[in-house]
Amino acid sequence: MVTPEPADAPGLRGYLNRGGLPALLLVLVVYLVFYLGAGWIVSKLGGQFDDDDLLSSTGSVFFQLTISLIVGAIVLVAFSAVMGWNREMFGRQPVYRSWWMWIAPLVVLTPIVMRVFGIEWGRRGVDVVALVMVSGLLIGFVEELLTRGIGVKMLRDAGHGEWAVAALSSLVFALLHSINLLSGQALTTVALTVVYAFAFGVLMYLTLRVTGFLVGAIVLHGLTDPTTILAVGGIDKLQDGHPNDLIAAAGVFTFALIAIGFVLLIFVRGRVSARSSGVHHA
């Protein structure tokens, strides 16, 4: 097991151990280089697939979605292992929980249930559905490890209170989704995705807090993306076509989710002593 270096240690590891938003943004940029680089390389070496129909085949799902997530997961797991942060990130949260925080996972779970009952499961092959579900869990693992795992730890280590931790980690999560501009998505679609991602990030932060473990946020996030992909035909896409009532309701509920995420952020309190398990109530 790797032991974290002291925060006052010289060099890059010491800088990262001191935490803070600039250091976190550096980690985000390096991650994106690997993630986007993997996608670019695969696009050059892999077969040609219909960009407008992610679900056309298992090959389409794997080369357009899964392979980059695998690379991203390897990079983040290796980074957290080298830094010696895994025990802290995956251990019990060192901060108190309030009953109202249960609102967050319930709000996130609501559209998931709607989509589960609204998706036409027989429309796609079993192999495609299975790979989408696995890929969705990978999305949850990678994005939660990056933002609610590494991100929350680095912001706490810099001495930020929990309101700032929630807001800044959610901002980083939102910025992560702005890269959809590079794939040619319309600015309005990306803008709505970024706003949604910020609110969703707040709800995932509260899920982390109220469940007490990072795995709680990973699982809930990992159910959100694959059900969304199977419902609307892609990732970070607006609903199109003529969905059934449940899928349409899930889409409308997205706006309620955004509003609730912003409102709940107001009530976040607490502070974790930097590089310790000490908790201060605000």
BAKOL-107899 format. One record per residue: x, y, z of N, C-alpha, C in turn; residue in one letter; residue number from 1. Coordinates in steps of 0.001 Angstrom, whole numbers. Example, Ala and Ser with C-alpha at 12.3 -4.5 7.8 and 13.67 -1.06 7.14 Angstrom:
REM residues 2
      nX      nY      nZ     caX     caY     caZ      cX      cY      cZ res   n
   13190   -5690    7800   12300   -4500    7800   13200   -3300    7800   A   1
   12850   -2250    7080   13670   -1060    7140   12900      30    7870   S   2
REM end
This chain:
REM residues 282
      nX      nY      nZ     caX     caY     caZ      cX      cY      cZ res   n
     844   -1193       0       0       0       0     880    1244       0   M   1
     574    2205    -845    1352    3428    -942     868    4411     109   V   2
    1809    5015     839    1479    6007    1855    1551    7392    1245   T   3
     544    8237    1424     585    9582     864    1751   10380    1421   P   4
    2398   11179     581    3467   12030    1041    2889   13206    1809   E   5
    3682   13810    2706    3198   14985    3429    2799   16101    2477   P   6
    1825   16905    2901    1341   17984    2045    2414   19017    1764   A   7
    3415   19133    2671    4460   20120    2467    5674   19549    1721   D   8
    5522   18321    1193    6615   17716     446    6825   18477    -858   A   9
    8069   18554   -1340    8329   19272   -2590    7876   18452   -3794   P  10
    7837   19101   -4939    7532   18405   -6175    6058   18273   -6468   G  11
    5773   17543   -7549    4403   17412   -8038    3502   16697   -7042   L  12
    3993   15608   -6444    3151   14866   -5507    2786   15712   -4296   R  13
    3722   16503   -3821    3419   17400   -2714    2375   18428   -3113   G  14
    2511   18947   -4341    1539   19929   -4848     143   19319   -4926   Y  15
      46   18104   -5452   -1246   17440   -5568   -1810   17090   -4193   L  16
    -945   16723   -3259   -1415   16389   -1915   -1923   17610   -1157   N  17
   -1450   18784   -1518   -1979   19999    -883   -3372   20315   -1376   R  18
   -3743   19755   -2514   -5093   19889   -3029   -5410   21281   -3552   G  19
   -6702   21573   -3684   -7146   22852   -4197   -7666   22744   -5621   G  20
   -8414   23752   -6049   -9029   23729   -7379   -8008   23738   -8508   L  21
   -6942   24554   -8480   -5976   24517   -9578   -5349   23136   -9761   P  22
   -4996   22477   -8638   -4414   21134   -8732   -5431   20146   -9282   A  23
   -6688   20291   -8870   -7742   19410   -9366   -7959   19617  -10862   L  24
   -7918   20863  -11319   -8081   21138  -12747   -6926   20538  -13545   L  25
   -5732   20518  -12958   -4598   19883  -13623   -4861   18392  -13802   L  26
   -5379   17743  -12756   -5724   16323  -12851   -6786   16113  -13922   V  27
   -7786   17002  -13972   -8848   16903  -14970   -8285   16996  -16385   L  28
   -7390   17949  -16616   -6820   18142  -17950   -6021   16911  -18380   V  29
   -5199   16375  -17469   -4398   15192  -17803   -5312   14004  -18102   V  30
   -6367   13850  -17282   -7329   12767  -17530   -7952   12911  -18914   Y  31
   -8364   14126  -19268   -9010   14346  -20557   -8061   14067  -21717   L  32
   -6778   14342  -21528   -5802   14043  -22574   -5800   12543  -22865   V  33
   -5794   11730  -21806   -5811   10284  -21993   -7161    9827  -22553   F  34
   -8257   10351  -22004   -9599    9920  -22405   -9877   10275  -23865   Y  35
   -9654   11544  -24210   -9910   11976  -25580   -8896   11383  -26545   L  36
   -7650   11228  -26077   -6630   10624  -26924   -6972    9194  -27286   G  37
   -7500    8451  -26290   -7908    7071  -26561   -9031    7035  -27583   A  38
   -9991    7944  -27435  -11094    8001  -28392  -10628    8337  -29788   G  39
   -9654    9249  -29893   -9136    9646  -31209   -8395    8480  -31863   W  40
   -7553    7805  -31076   -6793    6678  -31626   -7716    5565  -32092   I  41
   -8722    5266  -31271   -9676    4212  -31631  -10442    4581  -32890   V  42
  -10782    5867  -33033  -11518    6299  -34224  -10690    6110  -35492   S  43
   -9364    6168  -35341   -8483    5993  -36494   -8214    4523  -36793   K  44
   -8176    3707  -35753   -7839    2293  -35930   -9051    1387  -36030   L  45
  -10165    1812  -35401  -11353     971  -35379  -12147    1070  -36659   G  46
  -13260     348  -36685  -14122     376  -37860  -14930    1655  -37918   G  47
  -15641    1808  -38998  -16500    2972  -39182  -17896    2656  -38655   Q  48
  -18391    3556  -37783  -19711    3342  -37196  -20553    4592  -37373   F  49
  -21845    4398  -37294  -22795    5494  -37472  -22821    6340  -36210   D  50
  -22260    7558  -36301  -22217    8444  -35141  -23598    8818  -34641   D  51
  -24587    8763  -35518  -25943    9150  -35136  -26708    8014  -34484   D  52
  -26155    6818  -34487  -26835    5680  -33866  -25831    4873  -33059   D  53
  -25586    5339  -31837  -24639    4676  -30948  -25021    3227  -30708   L  54
  -26332    2939  -30710  -26828    1620  -30352  -27004     689  -31542   L  55
  -26377    1002  -32649  -26560     187  -33850  -25929   -1197  -33728   S  56
  -24876   -1328  -32890  -24206   -2615  -32726  -23325   -2569  -31492   S  57
  -22870   -3743  -31049  -21942   -3771  -29924  -20614   -3110  -30298   T  58
  -20211   -3254  -31545  -18989   -2605  -31996  -19079   -1103  -31888   G  59
  -20229    -556  -32266  -20449     878  -32173  -20349    1348  -30729   S  60
  -21005     626  -29812  -20972     995  -28395  -19550     898  -27858   V  61
  -18872    -201  -28187  -17543    -433  -27633  -16549     615  -28118   F  62
  -16515     864  -29435  -15498    1769  -29968  -15831    3244  -29748   F  63
  -17107    3586  -29670  -17475    4978  -29462  -17601    5354  -27986   Q  64
  -17731    4371  -27107  -17996    4683  -25702  -17115    3889  -24741   L  65
  -17173    2562  -24816  -16583    1718  -23779  -15073    1816  -23703   T  66
  -14392    1771  -24833  -12936    1693  -24817  -12312    2918  -24157   I  67
  -12846    4097  -24408  -12299    5307  -23777  -12515    5280  -22271   S  68
  -13647    4728  -21840  -13925    4618  -20409  -12963    3648  -19736   L  69
  -12629    2568  -20414  -11667    1611  -19861  -10316    2290  -19655   I  70
   -9873    3053  -20659   -8611    3782  -20538   -8693    4786  -19392   V  71
   -9803    5519  -19319   -9973    6500  -18251   -9948    5855  -16877   G  72
  -10604    4708  -16751  -10635    4002  -15474   -9231    3557  -15065   A  73
   -8464    3025  -16008   -7098    2578  -15720   -6237    3752  -15259   I  74
   -6361    4870  -15950   -5573    6063  -15607   -5902    6546  -14197   V  75
   -7191    6647  -13878   -7592    7171  -12568   -7247    6209  -11436   L  76
   -7454    4916  -11669   -7129    3931  -10636   -5620    3922  -10374   V  77
   -4840    3982  -11438   -3381    4011  -11276   -2954    5276  -10535   A  78
   -3541    6403  -10895   -3198    7670  -10246   -3534    7642   -8756   F  79
   -4739    7216   -8412   -5148    7199   -7001   -4321    6198   -6197   S  80
   -3918    5091   -6845   -3087    4096   -6161   -1691    4647   -5899   A  81
   -1111    5298   -6902     228    5871   -6750     232    6957   -5673   V  82
    -856    7741   -5608    -949    8805   -4612   -1270    8269   -3221   M  83
   -1711    7021   -3134   -2053    6451   -1842   -3355    6974   -1267   G  84
   -4312    7305   -2136   -5556    7935   -1699   -6737    6971   -1603   W  85
   -6582    5738   -2055   -7737    4850   -2187   -8459    4596    -864   N  86
   -7711    4334     209   -8365    4035    1484   -9241    5191    1936   R  87
   -8727    6401    1806   -9494    7576    2228  -10709    7798    1344   E  88
  -10530    7673      38  -11632    7965    -880  -12750    6935    -796   M  89
  -12386    5663    -665  -13389    4608    -658  -13852    4239     750   F  90
  -13233    4848    1761  -13657    4602    3128  -14884    5426    3502   G  91
  -15312    5301    4742  -16482    6036    5216  -16212    7535    5211   R  92
  -17208    8294    4826  -17095    9737    4779  -16870   10325    6176   Q  93
  -15875   11200    6318  -15554   11764    7634  -16332   13039    7937   P  94
  -17628   13037    7637  -18425   14247    7855  -19857   13832    8146   V  95
  -20541   14610    8973  -21879   14241    9410  -22884   14253    8259   Y  96
  -23996   13575    8481  -25067   13485    7486  -26362   13990    8104   R  97
  -27191   14641    7294  -28504   15114    7740  -29591   14357    6990   S  98
  -30747   14217    7610  -31834   13435    7023  -32274   13976    5667   W  99
  -32253   15302    5496  -32758   15901    4261  -31907   15531    3046   W 100
  -30682   15083    3279  -29812   14714    2161  -30325   13503    1399   M 101
  -31206   12701    2033  -31800   11565    1337  -32662   12008     154   W 102
  -33038   13287     145  -33799   13809    -999  -33008   13608   -2284   I 103
  -31695   13797   -2220  -30842   13739   -3421  -30900   12389   -4124   A 104
  -30577   11268   -3450  -30651    9994   -4171  -32064    9628   -4607   P 105
  -33070   10042   -3850  -34452    9756   -4251  -34813   10510   -5527   L 106
  -34348   11750   -5639  -34605   12546   -6846  -33912   11923   -8053   V 107
  -32677   11468   -7872  -31937   10844   -8971  -32562    9507   -9355   V 108
  -33053    8761   -8367  -33624    7440   -8627  -34957    7524   -9371   L 109
  -35698    8601   -9185  -37035    8726   -9785  -37024    8579  -11306   T 110
  -36212    9361  -12056  -36217    9176  -13517  -35623    7842  -13949   P 111
  -34728    7269  -13134  -34185    5956  -13461  -35313    4932  -13500   I 112
  -36165    4961  -12487  -37296    4030  -12426  -38247    4260  -13595   V 113
  -38511    5530  -13913  -39378    5847  -15051  -38828    5246  -16338   M 114
  -37525    5405  -16526  -36916    4902  -17760  -36898    3373  -17790   R 115
  -36644    2745  -16652  -36622    1279  -16607  -37950     703  -17083   V 116
  -39053    1327  -16667  -40383     841  -17072  -40817    1383  -18427   F 117
  -40131    2410  -18921  -40525    2994  -20199  -39709    2547  -21386   G 118
  -38512    2035  -21148  -37636    1598  -22242  -38228     386  -22955   I 119
  -38160     391  -24258  -38558    -771  -25052  -37362   -1723  -25120   E 120
  -37259   -2586  -24128  -36063   -3411  -23965  -35831   -4359  -25150   W 121
  -36884   -4745  -25840  -36723   -5663  -26964  -36328   -4992  -28255   G 122
  -36243   -3672  -28234  -35922   -2940  -29461  -34473   -3162  -29896   R 123
  -33587   -3367  -28923  -32172   -3579  -29220  -31784   -5003  -28848   R 124
  -30715   -5496  -29416  -30241   -6830  -29108  -29779   -6929  -27656   G 125
  -29847   -8106  -27110  -29426   -8331  -25735  -27964   -7962  -25549   V 126
  -27133   -8256  -26548  -25708   -7946  -26444  -25462   -6444  -26372   D 127
  -26230   -5677  -27157  -26084   -4225  -27136  -26521   -3675  -25780   V 128
  -27666   -4143  -25292  -28178   -3674  -24006  -27195   -4000  -22887   V 129
  -26654   -5218  -22901  -25718   -5641  -21861  -24459   -4769  -21876   A 130
  -23931   -4476  -23060  -22721   -3665  -23152  -22995   -2223  -22726   L 131
  -24168   -1709  -23056  -24537    -362  -22616  -24619    -305  -21094   V 132
  -25192   -1322  -20467  -25300   -1342  -19010  -23912   -1385  -18372   M 133
  -23032   -2209  -18905  -21666   -2285  -18382  -20949    -946  -18581   V 134
  -21129    -354  -19760  -20495     927  -20052  -21037    2020  -19134   S 135
  -22332    1955  -18847  -22929    2927  -17944  -22339    2838  -16544   G 136
  -22123    1624  -16077  -21482    1444  -14774  -20056    1985  -14798   L 137
  -19376    1818  -15935  -18032    2380  -16077  -18066    3906  -16031   L 138
  -19084    4497  -16647  -19231    5959  -16583  -19368    6396  -15131   I 139
  -20239    5697  -14404  -20432    6027  -13002  -19147    5908  -12216   G 140
  -18405    4830  -12451  -17157    4614  -11722  -16136    5697  -12047   F 141
  -15917    5957  -13329  -14886    6905  -13752  -15224    8326  -13308   V 142
  -16444    8773  -13582  -16792   10158  -13287  -16921   10408  -11792   E 143
  -17400    9433  -11038  -17483    9614   -9588  -16109    9527   -8937   E 144
  -15259    8626   -9409  -13903    8552   -8869  -13165    9863   -9107   L 145
  -13356   10446  -10291  -12672   11691  -10624  -13198   12871   -9823   L 146
  -14516   13014   -9727  -15085   14231   -9145  -15480   14103   -7677   T 147
  -16188   13048   -7313  -16585   12884   -5907  -15546   12113   -5105   R 148
  -14590   11463   -5773  -13510   10799   -5072  -12291   11702   -5009   G 149
  -11562   11779   -6110  -10358   12602   -6174  -10688   14072   -5948   I 150
  -11736   14555   -6606  -12082   15967   -6513  -12442   16395   -5103   G 151
  -13337   15661   -4462  -13752   16005   -3104  -12565   15943   -2150   V 152
  -11730   14919   -2277  -10557   14803   -1402   -9620   15992   -1565   K 153
   -9316   16368   -2811   -8366   17452   -3041   -8914   18789   -2558   M 154
  -10203   19001   -2686  -10807   20244   -2215  -10843   20290    -688   L 155
  -11119   19159     -63  -11078   19111    1401   -9662   19311    1920   R 156
   -8688   18715    1244   -7299   18848    1676   -6822   20289    1609   D 157
   -7431   21088     741   -7076   22504     636   -7751   23330    1718   A 158
   -8597   22697    2545   -9235   23392    3656  -10588   23994    3349   G 159
  -11172   23668    2187  -12477   24227    1838  -13572   23628    2709   H 160
  -14570   24451    3041  -15765   23959    3710  -16592   23126    2747   G 161
  -17546   22385    3286  -18302   21442    2458  -19174   22116    1408   E 162
  -19636   23342    1657  -20411   24027     611  -19521   24252    -610   W 163
  -18306   24728    -376  -17386   24959   -1490  -16992   23637   -2143   A 164
  -16804   22595   -1339  -16469   21279   -1886  -17573   20801   -2828   V 165
  -18828   20940   -2381  -19968   20522   -3209  -20041   21341   -4491   A 166
  -19907   22664   -4366  -20047   23547   -5524  -18893   23366   -6516   A 167
  -17672   23331   -6014  -16512   23257   -6907  -16380   21881   -7561   L 168
  -16653   20819   -6813  -16591   19485   -7429  -17679   19334   -8489   S 169
  -18829   19958   -8258  -19909   19926   -9247  -19561   20777  -10466   S 170
  -18834   21876  -10232  -18381   22713  -11348  -17405   21941  -12225   L 171
  -16479   21222  -11603  -15533   20400  -12365  -16281   19329  -13153   V 172
  -17287   18725  -12526  -18109   17724  -13201  -18825   18334  -14402   F 173
  -19314   19565  -14251  -19982   20248  -15359  -18993   20558  -16480   A 174
  -17793   21026  -16121  -16775   21323  -17128  -16390   20072  -17900   L 175
  -16400   18931  -17213  -16088   17659  -17869  -17034   17401  -19038   L 176
  -18280   17851  -18921  -19273   17604  -19966  -19273   18677  -21050   H 177
  -18504   19744  -20849  -18424   20774  -21885  -17619   20307  -23089   S 178
  -16864   19204  -22926  -16057   18707  -24049  -16934   18170  -25177   I 179
  -18239   18035  -24935  -19141   17599  -26007  -19123   18568  -27184   N 180
  -18668   19797  -26937  -18530   20754  -28037  -17552   20233  -29087   L 181
  -16548   19474  -28638  -15532   18963  -29559  -16093   17919  -30512   L 182
  -17206   17280  -30096  -17814   16261  -30952  -18840   16841  -31909   S 183
  -18998   18172  -31866  -19898   18836  -32800  -21311   19038  -32292   G 184
  -21561   18776  -31006  -22904   19007  -30475  -23221   20497  -30493   Q 185
  -24499   20814  -30659  -24936   22203  -30693  -24656   22879  -29355   A 186
  -24338   24171  -29402  -24004   24919  -28194  -25150   24895  -27192   L 187
  -26391   24996  -27678  -27536   24991  -26760  -27653   23650  -26036   T 188
  -27415   22561  -26752  -27474   21234  -26134  -26386   21082  -25082   T 189
  -25165   21530  -25418  -24053   21431  -24469  -24310   22309  -23251   V 190
  -24848   23511  -23477  -25120   24417  -22364  -26123   23802  -21391   A 191
  -27179   23198  -21924  -28162   22551  -21063  -27545   21360  -20338   L 192
  -26681   20621  -21029  -26003   19479  -20416  -25110   19932  -19260   T 193
  -24412   21055  -19442  -23528   21572  -18398  -24322   22001  -17172   V 194
  -25432   22683  -17388  -26281   23096  -16262  -26833   21877  -15539   V 195
  -27309   20902  -16312  -27807   19654  -15723  -26698   18949  -14950   Y 196
  -25489   18898  -15533  -24379   18194  -14891  -24015   18842  -13560   A 197
  -24067   20157  -13487  -23760   20829  -12220  -24766   20423  -11149   F 198
  -26050   20488  -11476  -27088   20118  -10505  -26992   18641  -10145   A 199
  -26760   17795  -11146  -26604   16365  -10897  -25386   16113  -10008   F 200
  -24322   16888  -10225  -23135   16762   -9402  -23416   17066   -7940   G 201
  -24228   18086   -7696  -24614   18406   -6316  -25363   17231   -5697   V 202
  -26281   16642   -6445  -27051   15504   -5937  -26152   14292   -5692   L 203
  -25140   14105   -6530  -24202   13006   -6309  -23317   13273   -5089   M 204
  -22929   14521   -4884  -22178   14872   -3673  -23008   14552   -2428   Y 205
  -24282   14899   -2453  -25149   14624   -1311  -25381   13125   -1149   L 206
  -25422   12398   -2258  -25515   10932   -2188  -24274   10359   -1522   T 207
  -23109   10894   -1884  -21864   10505   -1229  -21951   10743     272   L 208
  -22450   11902     645  -22549   12255    2069  -23527   11357    2814   R 209
  -24715   11169    2253  -25768   10501    3008  -25602    8989    3041   V 210
  -25015    8404    1986  -24742    6963    2024  -23465    6668    2793   T 211
  -22598    7659    2886  -21376    7511    3652  -20209    6934    2884   G 212
  -20438    6501    1638  -19375    5862     861  -19446    6295    -603   F 213
  -18274    6367   -1251  -18202    6724   -2664  -18964    5733   -3531   L 214
  -18992    4469   -3135  -19659    3450   -3942  -21148    3749   -4098   V 215
  -21748    4428   -3121  -23162    4793   -3241  -23410    5702   -4430   G 216
  -22552    6708   -4590  -22672    7618   -5735  -22328    6907   -7036   A 217
  -21344    6015   -7004  -20944    5283   -8212  -22100    4446   -8745   I 218
  -22769    3712   -7859  -23860    2838   -8296  -25024    3647   -8851   V 219
  -25419    4710   -8152  -26561    5497   -8607  -26253    6197   -9925   L 220
  -25055    6734  -10036  -24636    7351  -11296  -24556    6301  -12398   H 221
  -24065    5114  -12029  -23920    4037  -13001  -25227    3488  -13520   G 222
  -26332    3766  -12845  -27660    3389  -13334  -28301    4510  -14147   L 223
  -27864    5734  -13914  -28445    6887  -14609  -28093    6891  -16089   T 224
  -26819    6756  -16398  -26379    6903  -17787  -26870    5802  -18725   D 225
  -26761    4520  -18354  -27207    3509  -19317  -28708    3543  -19573   P 226
  -29505    3838  -18554  -30952    3931  -18788  -31280    5142  -19650   T 227
  -30496    6216  -19489  -30698    7388  -20340  -30317    7080  -21781   T 228
  -29183    6409  -21966  -28729    6059  -23320  -29751    5184  -24019   I 229
  -30267    4180  -23316  -31238    3275  -23923  -32582    3961  -24165   L 230
  -32870    4992  -23386  -34148    5698  -23544  -34125    6687  -24712   A 231
  -32997    7417  -24868  -32955    8482  -25875  -32035    8166  -27038   V 232
  -31314    7041  -26969  -30502    6619  -28102  -29073    7103  -28104   G 233
  -28638    7773  -27039  -27265    8251  -26999  -26947    8854  -25657   G 234
  -25733    9371  -25543  -25292    9966  -24289  -25253   11481  -24422   I 235
  -25737   12175  -23374  -25812   13638  -23374  -26587   14157  -24582   D 236
  -27680   13470  -24900  -28543   13887  -26007  -29879   14351  -25456   K 237
  -30482   15296  -26165  -31838   15686  -25826  -32796   14654  -26410   L 238
  -33954   14516  -25765  -34936   13571  -26271  -35430   13992  -27636   Q 239
  -35545   13013  -28509  -36115   13298  -29819  -37106   12199  -30164   D 240
  -37736   12336  -31305  -38716   11328  -31699  -39990   11445  -30886   G 241
  -40667   10322  -30693  -41946   10294  -29989  -41871    9269  -28855   H 242
  -41261    9662  -27709  -41131    8727  -26598  -42498    8417  -25988   P 243
  -42556    7293  -25274  -43802    6981  -24571  -43934    7886  -23358   N 244
  -45044    7752  -22662  -45346    8683  -21571  -44298    8656  -20464   D 245
  -43803    7467  -20112  -42828    7379  -19028  -41488    8007  -19409   L 246
  -41041    7760  -20636  -39784    8362  -21091  -39940    9878  -21175   I 247
  -41078   10320  -21667  -41332   11758  -21744  -41362   12378  -20357   A 248
  -41983   11689  -19404  -42053   12186  -18037  -40673   12267  -17406   A 249
  -39832   11276  -17696  -38460   11298  -17182  -37705   12503  -17733   A 250
  -37955   12824  -19000  -37311   13987  -19603  -37767   15282  -18957   G 251
  -39045   15399  -18703  -39580   16594  -18058  -39053   16708  -16627   V 252
  -38927   15562  -15953  -38451   15553  -14570  -37022   16071  -14469   F 253
  -36284   16025  -15576  -34917   16539  -15588  -34865   17987  -15117   T 254
  -35865   18775  -15510  -35886   20183  -15115  -36138   20334  -13617   F 255
  -36962   19453  -13063  -37169   19451  -11613  -35873   19048  -10905   A 256
  -35174   18063  -11461  -33902   17618  -10884  -32899   18763  -10836   L 257
  -32833   19533  -11911  -31917   20682  -11953  -32254   21681  -10853   I 258
  -33530   22015  -10743  -33957   22994   -9739  -33664   22492   -8327   A 259
  -33950   21227   -8066  -33728   20665   -6728  -32245   20651   -6392   I 260
  -31413   20320   -7376  -29969   20315   -7141  -29464   21679   -6708   G 261
  -29888   22725   -7385  -29455   24074   -7029  -29987   24488   -5664   F 262
  -31222   24138   -5356  -31815   24509   -4063  -31107   23788   -2918   V 263
  -30871   22486   -3069  -30247   21725   -1989  -28824   22187   -1705   L 264
  -28142   22707   -2721  -26788   23208   -2513  -26757   24293   -1435   L 265
  -27814   25071   -1354  -27885   26172    -385  -27717   25670    1041   I 266
  -28199   24453    1312  -28255   23949    2681  -27041   23119    3090   F 267
  -26070   22972    2188  -24888   22171    2517  -24066   22886    3590   V 268
  -23683   22135    4619  -22877   22671    5711  -21797   21672    6087   R 269
  -20860   22094    6912  -19854   21202    7450  -18459   21540    6974   G 270
  -17489   20953    7633  -16092   21135    7256  -15308   19929    7751   R 271
  -14460   19406    6889  -13566   18317    7263  -12178   18895    7444   V 272
  -11571   18631    8592  -10219   19128    8834   -9286   18606    7748   S 273
   -8476   19471    7212   -7582   19092    6122   -6692   17935    6526   A 274
   -6672   16894    5647   -5828   15724    5806   -6048   15010    7130   R 275
   -7282   15052    7628   -7612   14304    8842   -9069   13935    8774   S 276
   -9517   13167    9742  -10928   12780    9784  -11721   13663   10710   S 277
  -11118   14754   11181  -11823   15648   12086  -12972   16332   11373   G 278
  -14088   16531   12078  -15264   17144   11490  -15676   18336   12318   V 279
  -15957   19438   11657  -16451   20624   12345  -17845   20910   11812   H 280
  -18793   21120   12678  -20149   21451   12264  -20247   22956   12082   H 281
  -20847   23352   10951  -21008   24771   10699  -22381   25225   11148   A 282
REM end
